[in-house]
Amino acid sequence: MSPNTNPASTPPNFHCPMHAEVHRSIPGVCPKCGMDLVPEGARFGMLRHMMSMPRHMLRRPWMLVVMGAAMVAIMAALMMR
């Protein structure tokens, strides 16, 4: 290693897309929200953002759809009486 290269002085190169204050020098997950850390300067769209979200956050909308459909079916059955 050359004397000009100090690992402690190199800036972290991974960050959380949701929490700007979370920086790491190696890839991993954000300790605050559980999202994957992305490389500094990375540009990504909504699909990439959703793929980095924890699985339980992606299941919530589907659970709401199922629960809503069940409620509509129950209300329709009660109205038919």
PDB file of N, CA, C and O in Angstrom:
ATOM      1  N   MET A   1       0.848  -1.167   0.000  1.00  0.00           N
ATOM      2  CA  MET A   1       0.000   0.000   0.000  1.00  0.00           C
ATOM      3  C   MET A   1       0.890   1.226   0.000  1.00  0.00           C
ATOM      4  O   MET A   1       1.883   1.274   0.727  1.00  0.00           O
ATOM      5  N   SER A   2       0.548   2.213  -0.804  1.00  0.00           N
ATOM      6  CA  SER A   2       1.367   3.416  -0.888  1.00  0.00           C
ATOM      7  C   SER A   2       1.127   4.306   0.327  1.00  0.00           C
ATOM      8  O   SER A   2       0.061   4.227   0.936  1.00  0.00           O
ATOM      9  N   PRO A   3       2.085   5.146   0.694  1.00  0.00           N
ATOM     10  CA  PRO A   3       1.919   5.999   1.864  1.00  0.00           C
ATOM     11  C   PRO A   3       0.838   7.061   1.686  1.00  0.00           C
ATOM     12  O   PRO A   3       0.338   7.590   2.679  1.00  0.00           O
ATOM     13  N   ASN A   4       0.461   7.388   0.442  1.00  0.00           N
ATOM     14  CA  ASN A   4      -0.578   8.390   0.205  1.00  0.00           C
ATOM     15  C   ASN A   4      -1.980   7.842   0.394  1.00  0.00           C
ATOM     16  O   ASN A   4      -2.930   8.613   0.532  1.00  0.00           O
ATOM     17  N   THR A   5      -2.125   6.530   0.403  1.00  0.00           N
ATOM     18  CA  THR A   5      -3.436   5.919   0.523  1.00  0.00           C
ATOM     19  C   THR A   5      -3.680   5.507   1.960  1.00  0.00           C
ATOM     20  O   THR A   5      -3.088   4.544   2.447  1.00  0.00           O
ATOM     21  N   ASN A   6      -4.538   6.225   2.628  1.00  0.00           N
ATOM     22  CA  ASN A   6      -4.896   5.921   4.011  1.00  0.00           C
ATOM     23  C   ASN A   6      -6.344   5.441   4.034  1.00  0.00           C
ATOM     24  O   ASN A   6      -7.241   6.209   3.688  1.00  0.00           O
ATOM     25  N   PRO A   7      -6.600   4.185   4.433  1.00  0.00           N
ATOM     26  CA  PRO A   7      -7.977   3.681   4.400  1.00  0.00           C
ATOM     27  C   PRO A   7      -8.918   4.486   5.280  1.00  0.00           C
ATOM     28  O   PRO A   7     -10.104   4.590   4.968  1.00  0.00           O
ATOM     29  N   ALA A   8      -8.427   5.056   6.363  1.00  0.00           N
ATOM     30  CA  ALA A   8      -9.296   5.821   7.248  1.00  0.00           C
ATOM     31  C   ALA A   8      -9.742   7.133   6.610  1.00  0.00           C
ATOM     32  O   ALA A   8     -10.790   7.666   6.976  1.00  0.00           O
ATOM     33  N   SER A   9      -8.964   7.667   5.657  1.00  0.00           N
ATOM     34  CA  SER A   9      -9.320   8.947   5.049  1.00  0.00           C
ATOM     35  C   SER A   9     -10.176   8.782   3.795  1.00  0.00           C
ATOM     36  O   SER A   9     -10.679   9.775   3.270  1.00  0.00           O
ATOM     37  N   THR A  10     -10.355   7.560   3.303  1.00  0.00           N
ATOM     38  CA  THR A  10     -11.196   7.357   2.119  1.00  0.00           C
ATOM     39  C   THR A  10     -12.656   7.527   2.519  1.00  0.00           C
ATOM     40  O   THR A  10     -13.074   7.008   3.554  1.00  0.00           O
ATOM     41  N   PRO A  11     -13.433   8.239   1.723  1.00  0.00           N
ATOM     42  CA  PRO A  11     -14.835   8.460   2.084  1.00  0.00           C
ATOM     43  C   PRO A  11     -15.650   7.177   1.937  1.00  0.00           C
ATOM     44  O   PRO A  11     -15.321   6.327   1.110  1.00  0.00           O
ATOM     45  N   PRO A  12     -16.699   7.032   2.724  1.00  0.00           N
ATOM     46  CA  PRO A  12     -17.560   5.857   2.561  1.00  0.00           C
ATOM     47  C   PRO A  12     -18.209   5.890   1.181  1.00  0.00           C
ATOM     48  O   PRO A  12     -18.530   6.961   0.665  1.00  0.00           O
ATOM     49  N   ASN A  13     -18.397   4.730   0.593  1.00  0.00           N
ATOM     50  CA  ASN A  13     -18.932   4.715  -0.761  1.00  0.00           C
ATOM     51  C   ASN A  13     -20.273   4.005  -0.892  1.00  0.00           C
ATOM     52  O   ASN A  13     -20.681   3.683  -2.008  1.00  0.00           O
ATOM     53  N   PHE A  14     -20.970   3.750   0.212  1.00  0.00           N
ATOM     54  CA  PHE A  14     -22.325   3.197   0.172  1.00  0.00           C
ATOM     55  C   PHE A  14     -23.193   4.017   1.120  1.00  0.00           C
ATOM     56  O   PHE A  14     -22.744   4.412   2.196  1.00  0.00           O
ATOM     57  N   HIS A  15     -24.438   4.273   0.718  1.00  0.00           N
ATOM     58  CA  HIS A  15     -25.341   5.040   1.576  1.00  0.00           C
ATOM     59  C   HIS A  15     -26.757   4.497   1.462  1.00  0.00           C
ATOM     60  O   HIS A  15     -27.078   3.743   0.543  1.00  0.00           O
ATOM     61  N   CYS A  16     -27.592   4.891   2.404  1.00  0.00           N
ATOM     62  CA  CYS A  16     -29.002   4.501   2.391  1.00  0.00           C
ATOM     63  C   CYS A  16     -29.777   5.520   1.560  1.00  0.00           C
ATOM     64  O   CYS A  16     -29.596   6.721   1.759  1.00  0.00           O
ATOM     65  N   PRO A  17     -30.637   5.080   0.634  1.00  0.00           N
ATOM     66  CA  PRO A  17     -31.419   6.021  -0.163  1.00  0.00           C
ATOM     67  C   PRO A  17     -32.419   6.818   0.676  1.00  0.00           C
ATOM     68  O   PRO A  17     -32.806   7.920   0.284  1.00  0.00           O
ATOM     69  N   MET A  18     -32.841   6.284   1.815  1.00  0.00           N
ATOM     70  CA  MET A  18     -33.836   6.951   2.645  1.00  0.00           C
ATOM     71  C   MET A  18     -33.217   7.797   3.755  1.00  0.00           C
ATOM     72  O   MET A  18     -33.828   8.769   4.198  1.00  0.00           O
ATOM     73  N   HIS A  19     -32.034   7.450   4.204  1.00  0.00           N
ATOM     74  CA  HIS A  19     -31.382   8.146   5.317  1.00  0.00           C
ATOM     75  C   HIS A  19     -29.999   8.619   4.869  1.00  0.00           C
ATOM     76  O   HIS A  19     -29.053   7.834   4.805  1.00  0.00           O
ATOM     77  N   ALA A  20     -29.898   9.902   4.562  1.00  0.00           N
ATOM     78  CA  ALA A  20     -28.653  10.454   4.018  1.00  0.00           C
ATOM     79  C   ALA A  20     -27.497  10.377   5.005  1.00  0.00           C
ATOM     80  O   ALA A  20     -26.336  10.406   4.596  1.00  0.00           O
ATOM     81  N   GLU A  21     -27.791  10.280   6.285  1.00  0.00           N
ATOM     82  CA  GLU A  21     -26.715  10.263   7.279  1.00  0.00           C
ATOM     83  C   GLU A  21     -26.065   8.888   7.445  1.00  0.00           C
ATOM     84  O   GLU A  21     -25.032   8.779   8.105  1.00  0.00           O
ATOM     85  N   VAL A  22     -26.643   7.843   6.863  1.00  0.00           N
ATOM     86  CA  VAL A  22     -26.096   6.487   6.981  1.00  0.00           C
ATOM     87  C   VAL A  22     -25.122   6.242   5.839  1.00  0.00           C
ATOM     88  O   VAL A  22     -25.511   6.209   4.671  1.00  0.00           O
ATOM     89  N   HIS A  23     -23.858   6.073   6.185  1.00  0.00           N
ATOM     90  CA  HIS A  23     -22.802   5.809   5.198  1.00  0.00           C
ATOM     91  C   HIS A  23     -21.961   4.636   5.681  1.00  0.00           C
ATOM     92  O   HIS A  23     -21.689   4.515   6.876  1.00  0.00           O
ATOM     93  N   ARG A  24     -21.552   3.778   4.764  1.00  0.00           N
ATOM     94  CA  ARG A  24     -20.679   2.647   5.082  1.00  0.00           C
ATOM     95  C   ARG A  24     -19.655   2.496   3.967  1.00  0.00           C
ATOM     96  O   ARG A  24     -19.878   2.928   2.836  1.00  0.00           O
ATOM     97  N   SER A  25     -18.534   1.877   4.304  1.00  0.00           N
ATOM     98  CA  SER A  25     -17.513   1.642   3.284  1.00  0.00           C
ATOM     99  C   SER A  25     -17.707   0.295   2.591  1.00  0.00           C
ATOM    100  O   SER A  25     -17.053   0.017   1.586  1.00  0.00           O
ATOM    101  N   ILE A  26     -18.603  -0.545   3.120  1.00  0.00           N
ATOM    102  CA  ILE A  26     -18.897  -1.839   2.507  1.00  0.00           C
ATOM    103  C   ILE A  26     -20.404  -1.943   2.304  1.00  0.00           C
ATOM    104  O   ILE A  26     -21.159  -1.285   3.019  1.00  0.00           O
ATOM    105  N   PRO A  27     -20.862  -2.753   1.349  1.00  0.00           N
ATOM    106  CA  PRO A  27     -22.311  -2.908   1.161  1.00  0.00           C
ATOM    107  C   PRO A  27     -22.938  -3.600   2.360  1.00  0.00           C
ATOM    108  O   PRO A  27     -22.276  -4.347   3.080  1.00  0.00           O
ATOM    109  N   GLY A  28     -24.205  -3.344   2.561  1.00  0.00           N
ATOM    110  CA  GLY A  28     -24.944  -3.944   3.668  1.00  0.00           C
ATOM    111  C   GLY A  28     -26.353  -3.405   3.682  1.00  0.00           C
ATOM    112  O   GLY A  28     -26.899  -3.044   2.639  1.00  0.00           O
ATOM    113  N   VAL A  29     -26.948  -3.348   4.874  1.00  0.00           N
ATOM    114  CA  VAL A  29     -28.300  -2.818   5.027  1.00  0.00           C
ATOM    115  C   VAL A  29     -28.278  -1.649   5.989  1.00  0.00           C
ATOM    116  O   VAL A  29     -27.400  -1.547   6.846  1.00  0.00           O
ATOM    117  N   CYS A  30     -29.250  -0.773   5.838  1.00  0.00           N
ATOM    118  CA  CYS A  30     -29.382   0.393   6.711  1.00  0.00           C
ATOM    119  C   CYS A  30     -29.842  -0.064   8.092  1.00  0.00           C
ATOM    120  O   CYS A  30     -30.795  -0.837   8.187  1.00  0.00           O
ATOM    121  N   PRO A  31     -29.197   0.388   9.163  1.00  0.00           N
ATOM    122  CA  PRO A  31     -29.629  -0.015  10.495  1.00  0.00           C
ATOM    123  C   PRO A  31     -30.957   0.615  10.903  1.00  0.00           C
ATOM    124  O   PRO A  31     -31.593   0.135  11.841  1.00  0.00           O
ATOM    125  N   LYS A  32     -31.393   1.679  10.222  1.00  0.00           N
ATOM    126  CA  LYS A  32     -32.637   2.352  10.578  1.00  0.00           C
ATOM    127  C   LYS A  32     -33.858   1.750   9.900  1.00  0.00           C
ATOM    128  O   LYS A  32     -34.899   1.572  10.533  1.00  0.00           O
ATOM    129  N   CYS A  33     -33.730   1.429   8.579  1.00  0.00           N
ATOM    130  CA  CYS A  33     -34.914   0.970   7.845  1.00  0.00           C
ATOM    131  C   CYS A  33     -34.760  -0.404   7.211  1.00  0.00           C
ATOM    132  O   CYS A  33     -35.749  -0.976   6.754  1.00  0.00           O
ATOM    133  N   GLY A  34     -33.544  -0.951   7.171  1.00  0.00           N
ATOM    134  CA  GLY A  34     -33.349  -2.281   6.611  1.00  0.00           C
ATOM    135  C   GLY A  34     -33.177  -2.328   5.103  1.00  0.00           C
ATOM    136  O   GLY A  34     -33.064  -3.412   4.531  1.00  0.00           O
ATOM    137  N   MET A  35     -33.156  -1.162   4.440  1.00  0.00           N
ATOM    138  CA  MET A  35     -32.963  -1.150   2.985  1.00  0.00           C
ATOM    139  C   MET A  35     -31.502  -1.422   2.653  1.00  0.00           C
ATOM    140  O   MET A  35     -30.608  -1.142   3.451  1.00  0.00           O
ATOM    141  N   ASP A  36     -31.275  -1.969   1.470  1.00  0.00           N
ATOM    142  CA  ASP A  36     -29.904  -2.189   1.011  1.00  0.00           C
ATOM    143  C   ASP A  36     -29.212  -0.856   0.807  1.00  0.00           C
ATOM    144  O   ASP A  36     -29.811   0.092   0.300  1.00  0.00           O
ATOM    145  N   LEU A  37     -27.945  -0.784   1.203  1.00  0.00           N
ATOM    146  CA  LEU A  37     -27.152   0.399   0.930  1.00  0.00           C
ATOM    147  C   LEU A  37     -26.755   0.384  -0.543  1.00  0.00           C
ATOM    148  O   LEU A  37     -26.419  -0.665  -1.092  1.00  0.00           O
ATOM    149  N   VAL A  38     -26.795   1.544  -1.172  1.00  0.00           N
ATOM    150  CA  VAL A  38     -26.486   1.653  -2.597  1.00  0.00           C
ATOM    151  C   VAL A  38     -25.182   2.423  -2.781  1.00  0.00           C
ATOM    152  O   VAL A  38     -24.801   3.208  -1.913  1.00  0.00           O
ATOM    153  N   PRO A  39     -24.496   2.205  -3.900  1.00  0.00           N
ATOM    154  CA  PRO A  39     -23.249   2.942  -4.142  1.00  0.00           C
ATOM    155  C   PRO A  39     -23.500   4.444  -4.223  1.00  0.00           C
ATOM    156  O   PRO A  39     -24.555   4.879  -4.685  1.00  0.00           O
ATOM    157  N   GLU A  40     -22.523   5.236  -3.773  1.00  0.00           N
ATOM    158  CA  GLU A  40     -22.622   6.697  -3.862  1.00  0.00           C
ATOM    159  C   GLU A  40     -22.823   7.100  -5.313  1.00  0.00           C
ATOM    160  O   GLU A  40     -22.169   6.559  -6.205  1.00  0.00           O
ATOM    161  N   GLY A  41     -23.701   8.026  -5.551  1.00  0.00           N
ATOM    162  CA  GLY A  41     -23.937   8.530  -6.902  1.00  0.00           C
ATOM    163  C   GLY A  41     -24.773   7.611  -7.760  1.00  0.00           C
ATOM    164  O   GLY A  41     -24.967   7.889  -8.944  1.00  0.00           O
ATOM    165  N   ALA A  42     -25.283   6.504  -7.192  1.00  0.00           N
ATOM    166  CA  ALA A  42     -26.086   5.570  -7.990  1.00  0.00           C
ATOM    167  C   ALA A  42     -27.432   6.203  -8.318  1.00  0.00           C
ATOM    168  O   ALA A  42     -28.070   6.814  -7.460  1.00  0.00           O
ATOM    169  N   ARG A  43     -27.845   6.051  -9.545  1.00  0.00           N
ATOM    170  CA  ARG A  43     -29.162   6.516  -9.968  1.00  0.00           C
ATOM    171  C   ARG A  43     -30.000   5.282 -10.247  1.00  0.00           C
ATOM    172  O   ARG A  43     -29.563   4.365 -10.944  1.00  0.00           O
ATOM    173  N   PHE A  44     -31.188   5.265  -9.707  1.00  0.00           N
ATOM    174  CA  PHE A  44     -32.062   4.123  -9.947  1.00  0.00           C
ATOM    175  C   PHE A  44     -33.504   4.574  -9.925  1.00  0.00           C
ATOM    176  O   PHE A  44     -33.851   5.587  -9.318  1.00  0.00           O
ATOM    177  N   GLY A  45     -34.327   3.809 -10.592  1.00  0.00           N
ATOM    178  CA  GLY A  45     -35.737   4.136 -10.686  1.00  0.00           C
ATOM    179  C   GLY A  45     -36.536   3.498  -9.566  1.00  0.00           C
ATOM    180  O   GLY A  45     -35.980   2.931  -8.626  1.00  0.00           O
ATOM    181  N   MET A  46     -37.838   3.600  -9.684  1.00  0.00           N
ATOM    182  CA  MET A  46     -38.733   3.103  -8.641  1.00  0.00           C
ATOM    183  C   MET A  46     -38.625   1.593  -8.478  1.00  0.00           C
ATOM    184  O   MET A  46     -38.687   1.092  -7.355  1.00  0.00           O
ATOM    185  N   LEU A  47     -38.465   0.855  -9.582  1.00  0.00           N
ATOM    186  CA  LEU A  47     -38.366  -0.598  -9.485  1.00  0.00           C
ATOM    187  C   LEU A  47     -37.145  -0.996  -8.671  1.00  0.00           C
ATOM    188  O   LEU A  47     -37.235  -1.863  -7.802  1.00  0.00           O
ATOM    189  N   ARG A  48     -36.021  -0.380  -8.941  1.00  0.00           N
ATOM    190  CA  ARG A  48     -34.797  -0.679  -8.184  1.00  0.00           C
ATOM    191  C   ARG A  48     -34.989  -0.313  -6.712  1.00  0.00           C
ATOM    192  O   ARG A  48     -34.528  -1.027  -5.822  1.00  0.00           O
ATOM    193  N   HIS A  49     -35.670   0.801  -6.467  1.00  0.00           N
ATOM    194  CA  HIS A  49     -35.941   1.224  -5.098  1.00  0.00           C
ATOM    195  C   HIS A  49     -36.805   0.191  -4.379  1.00  0.00           C
ATOM    196  O   HIS A  49     -36.552  -0.142  -3.221  1.00  0.00           O
ATOM    197  N   MET A  50     -37.828  -0.314  -5.073  1.00  0.00           N
ATOM    198  CA  MET A  50     -38.704  -1.303  -4.445  1.00  0.00           C
ATOM    199  C   MET A  50     -37.983  -2.619  -4.202  1.00  0.00           C
ATOM    200  O   MET A  50     -38.268  -3.313  -3.225  1.00  0.00           O
ATOM    201  N   MET A  51     -37.046  -2.970  -5.090  1.00  0.00           N
ATOM    202  CA  MET A  51     -36.311  -4.216  -4.908  1.00  0.00           C
ATOM    203  C   MET A  51     -35.388  -4.147  -3.696  1.00  0.00           C
ATOM    204  O   MET A  51     -35.027  -5.185  -3.141  1.00  0.00           O
ATOM    205  N   SER A  52     -35.001  -2.940  -3.277  1.00  0.00           N
ATOM    206  CA  SER A  52     -34.126  -2.817  -2.122  1.00  0.00           C
ATOM    207  C   SER A  52     -34.911  -2.720  -0.819  1.00  0.00           C
ATOM    208  O   SER A  52     -34.318  -2.699   0.259  1.00  0.00           O
ATOM    209  N   MET A  53     -36.233  -2.661  -0.908  1.00  0.00           N
ATOM    210  CA  MET A  53     -37.049  -2.569   0.304  1.00  0.00           C
ATOM    211  C   MET A  53     -37.139  -3.941   0.976  1.00  0.00           C
ATOM    212  O   MET A  53     -37.083  -4.971   0.304  1.00  0.00           O
ATOM    213  N   PRO A  54     -37.278  -3.949   2.285  1.00  0.00           N
ATOM    214  CA  PRO A  54     -37.475  -5.231   2.973  1.00  0.00           C
ATOM    215  C   PRO A  54     -38.752  -5.908   2.481  1.00  0.00           C
ATOM    216  O   PRO A  54     -39.717  -5.245   2.100  1.00  0.00           O
ATOM    217  N   ARG A  55     -38.737  -7.224   2.495  1.00  0.00           N
ATOM    218  CA  ARG A  55     -39.874  -7.991   1.976  1.00  0.00           C
ATOM    219  C   ARG A  55     -41.186  -7.665   2.684  1.00  0.00           C
ATOM    220  O   ARG A  55     -42.228  -7.588   2.032  1.00  0.00           O
ATOM    221  N   HIS A  56     -41.160  -7.472   3.997  1.00  0.00           N
ATOM    222  CA  HIS A  56     -42.411  -7.230   4.714  1.00  0.00           C
ATOM    223  C   HIS A  56     -43.075  -5.926   4.273  1.00  0.00           C
ATOM    224  O   HIS A  56     -44.295  -5.796   4.371  1.00  0.00           O
ATOM    225  N   MET A  57     -42.293  -4.962   3.789  1.00  0.00           N
ATOM    226  CA  MET A  57     -42.883  -3.711   3.316  1.00  0.00           C
ATOM    227  C   MET A  57     -43.567  -3.898   1.971  1.00  0.00           C
ATOM    228  O   MET A  57     -44.512  -3.175   1.656  1.00  0.00           O
ATOM    229  N   LEU A  58     -43.105  -4.861   1.165  1.00  0.00           N
ATOM    230  CA  LEU A  58     -43.733  -5.118  -0.126  1.00  0.00           C
ATOM    231  C   LEU A  58     -45.004  -5.943   0.028  1.00  0.00           C
ATOM    232  O   LEU A  58     -45.867  -5.918  -0.850  1.00  0.00           O
ATOM    233  N   ARG A  59     -45.127  -6.666   1.121  1.00  0.00           N
ATOM    234  CA  ARG A  59     -46.313  -7.497   1.329  1.00  0.00           C
ATOM    235  C   ARG A  59     -47.497  -6.682   1.827  1.00  0.00           C
ATOM    236  O   ARG A  59     -48.641  -7.093   1.634  1.00  0.00           O
ATOM    237  N   ARG A  60     -47.261  -5.552   2.456  1.00  0.00           N
ATOM    238  CA  ARG A  60     -48.348  -4.763   3.040  1.00  0.00           C
ATOM    239  C   ARG A  60     -49.437  -4.393   2.041  1.00  0.00           C
ATOM    240  O   ARG A  60     -50.612  -4.590   2.351  1.00  0.00           O
ATOM    241  N   PRO A  61     -49.113  -3.863   0.854  1.00  0.00           N
ATOM    242  CA  PRO A  61     -50.201  -3.505  -0.068  1.00  0.00           C
ATOM    243  C   PRO A  61     -51.044  -4.706  -0.477  1.00  0.00           C
ATOM    244  O   PRO A  61     -52.261  -4.583  -0.616  1.00  0.00           O
ATOM    245  N   TRP A  62     -50.425  -5.858  -0.671  1.00  0.00           N
ATOM    246  CA  TRP A  62     -51.190  -7.043  -1.064  1.00  0.00           C
ATOM    247  C   TRP A  62     -52.105  -7.500   0.065  1.00  0.00           C
ATOM    248  O   TRP A  62     -53.220  -7.959  -0.182  1.00  0.00           O
ATOM    249  N   MET A  63     -51.645  -7.378   1.280  1.00  0.00           N
ATOM    250  CA  MET A  63     -52.489  -7.755   2.416  1.00  0.00           C
ATOM    251  C   MET A  63     -53.705  -6.835   2.487  1.00  0.00           C
ATOM    252  O   MET A  63     -54.805  -7.289   2.803  1.00  0.00           O
ATOM    253  N   LEU A  64     -53.518  -5.551   2.196  1.00  0.00           N
ATOM    254  CA  LEU A  64     -54.640  -4.613   2.196  1.00  0.00           C
ATOM    255  C   LEU A  64     -55.648  -4.944   1.109  1.00  0.00           C
ATOM    256  O   LEU A  64     -56.855  -4.831   1.325  1.00  0.00           O
ATOM    257  N   VAL A  65     -55.167  -5.349  -0.052  1.00  0.00           N
ATOM    258  CA  VAL A  65     -56.067  -5.717  -1.148  1.00  0.00           C
ATOM    259  C   VAL A  65     -56.891  -6.941  -0.760  1.00  0.00           C
ATOM    260  O   VAL A  65     -58.102  -6.974  -0.980  1.00  0.00           O
ATOM    261  N   VAL A  66     -56.236  -7.942  -0.185  1.00  0.00           N
ATOM    262  CA  VAL A  66     -56.947  -9.165   0.214  1.00  0.00           C
ATOM    263  C   VAL A  66     -57.963  -8.857   1.303  1.00  0.00           C
ATOM    264  O   VAL A  66     -59.103  -9.316   1.239  1.00  0.00           O
ATOM    265  N   MET A  67     -57.557  -8.082   2.299  1.00  0.00           N
ATOM    266  CA  MET A  67     -58.481  -7.736   3.391  1.00  0.00           C
ATOM    267  C   MET A  67     -59.647  -6.902   2.872  1.00  0.00           C
ATOM    268  O   MET A  67     -60.788  -7.101   3.290  1.00  0.00           O
ATOM    269  N   GLY A  68     -59.365  -5.965   1.961  1.00  0.00           N
ATOM    270  CA  GLY A  68     -60.424  -5.138   1.396  1.00  0.00           C
ATOM    271  C   GLY A  68     -61.416  -5.968   0.604  1.00  0.00           C
ATOM    272  O   GLY A  68     -62.625  -5.758   0.705  1.00  0.00           O
ATOM    273  N   ALA A  69     -60.909  -6.919  -0.191  1.00  0.00           N
ATOM    274  CA  ALA A  69     -61.799  -7.784  -0.968  1.00  0.00           C
ATOM    275  C   ALA A  69     -62.668  -8.638  -0.045  1.00  0.00           C
ATOM    276  O   ALA A  69     -63.848  -8.855  -0.320  1.00  0.00           O
ATOM    277  N   ALA A  70     -62.082  -9.117   1.045  1.00  0.00           N
ATOM    278  CA  ALA A  70     -62.852  -9.915   2.005  1.00  0.00           C
ATOM    279  C   ALA A  70     -63.944  -9.068   2.646  1.00  0.00           C
ATOM    280  O   ALA A  70     -65.064  -9.542   2.840  1.00  0.00           O
ATOM    281  N   MET A  71     -63.630  -7.829   2.973  1.00  0.00           N
ATOM    282  CA  MET A  71     -64.640  -6.949   3.577  1.00  0.00           C
ATOM    283  C   MET A  71     -65.769  -6.647   2.601  1.00  0.00           C
ATOM    284  O   MET A  71     -66.935  -6.608   2.995  1.00  0.00           O
ATOM    285  N   VAL A  72     -65.435  -6.434   1.333  1.00  0.00           N
ATOM    286  CA  VAL A  72     -66.472  -6.166   0.330  1.00  0.00           C
ATOM    287  C   VAL A  72     -67.362  -7.392   0.179  1.00  0.00           C
ATOM    288  O   VAL A  72     -68.580  -7.250   0.067  1.00  0.00           O
ATOM    289  N   ALA A  73     -66.789  -8.588   0.172  1.00  0.00           N
ATOM    290  CA  ALA A  73     -67.583  -9.821   0.050  1.00  0.00           C
ATOM    291  C   ALA A  73     -68.504  -9.992   1.248  1.00  0.00           C
ATOM    292  O   ALA A  73     -69.662 -10.378   1.089  1.00  0.00           O
ATOM    293  N   ILE A  74     -68.010  -9.714   2.431  1.00  0.00           N
ATOM    294  CA  ILE A  74     -68.843  -9.847   3.648  1.00  0.00           C
ATOM    295  C   ILE A  74     -69.980  -8.820   3.616  1.00  0.00           C
ATOM    296  O   ILE A  74     -71.123  -9.154   3.928  1.00  0.00           O
ATOM    297  N   MET A  75     -69.679  -7.597   3.248  1.00  0.00           N
ATOM    298  CA  MET A  75     -70.723  -6.559   3.184  1.00  0.00           C
ATOM    299  C   MET A  75     -71.775  -6.916   2.129  1.00  0.00           C
ATOM    300  O   MET A  75     -72.969  -6.719   2.353  1.00  0.00           O
ATOM    301  N   ALA A  76     -71.333  -7.441   0.981  1.00  0.00           N
ATOM    302  CA  ALA A  76     -72.289  -7.829  -0.064  1.00  0.00           C
ATOM    303  C   ALA A  76     -73.174  -8.968   0.434  1.00  0.00           C
ATOM    304  O   ALA A  76     -74.374  -8.984   0.160  1.00  0.00           O
ATOM    305  N   ALA A  77     -72.595  -9.918   1.161  1.00  0.00           N
ATOM    306  CA  ALA A  77     -73.381 -11.036   1.684  1.00  0.00           C
ATOM    307  C   ALA A  77     -74.400 -10.541   2.711  1.00  0.00           C
ATOM    308  O   ALA A  77     -75.531 -11.025   2.752  1.00  0.00           O
ATOM    309  N   LEU A  78     -73.998  -9.581   3.535  1.00  0.00           N
ATOM    310  CA  LEU A  78     -74.916  -9.059   4.546  1.00  0.00           C
ATOM    311  C   LEU A  78     -76.046  -8.249   3.909  1.00  0.00           C
ATOM    312  O   LEU A  78     -77.163  -8.237   4.426  1.00  0.00           O
ATOM    313  N   MET A  79     -75.771  -7.584   2.808  1.00  0.00           N
ATOM    314  CA  MET A  79     -76.791  -6.796   2.135  1.00  0.00           C
ATOM    315  C   MET A  79     -77.793  -7.666   1.385  1.00  0.00           C
ATOM    316  O   MET A  79     -78.916  -7.230   1.134  1.00  0.00           O
ATOM    317  N   MET A  80     -77.404  -8.893   1.021  1.00  0.00           N
ATOM    318  CA  MET A  80     -78.283  -9.795   0.285  1.00  0.00           C
ATOM    319  C   MET A  80     -79.355 -10.400   1.183  1.00  0.00           C
ATOM    320  O   MET A  80     -80.354 -10.911   0.676  1.00  0.00           O
ATOM    321  N   ARG A  81     -79.182 -10.359   2.462  1.00  0.00           N
ATOM    322  CA  ARG A  81     -80.170 -10.976   3.372  1.00  0.00           C
ATOM    323  C   ARG A  81     -81.490 -10.297   3.324  1.00  0.00           C
ATOM    324  O   ARG A  81     -82.417 -10.698   4.028  1.00  0.00           O
TER     325      ARG A  81
END
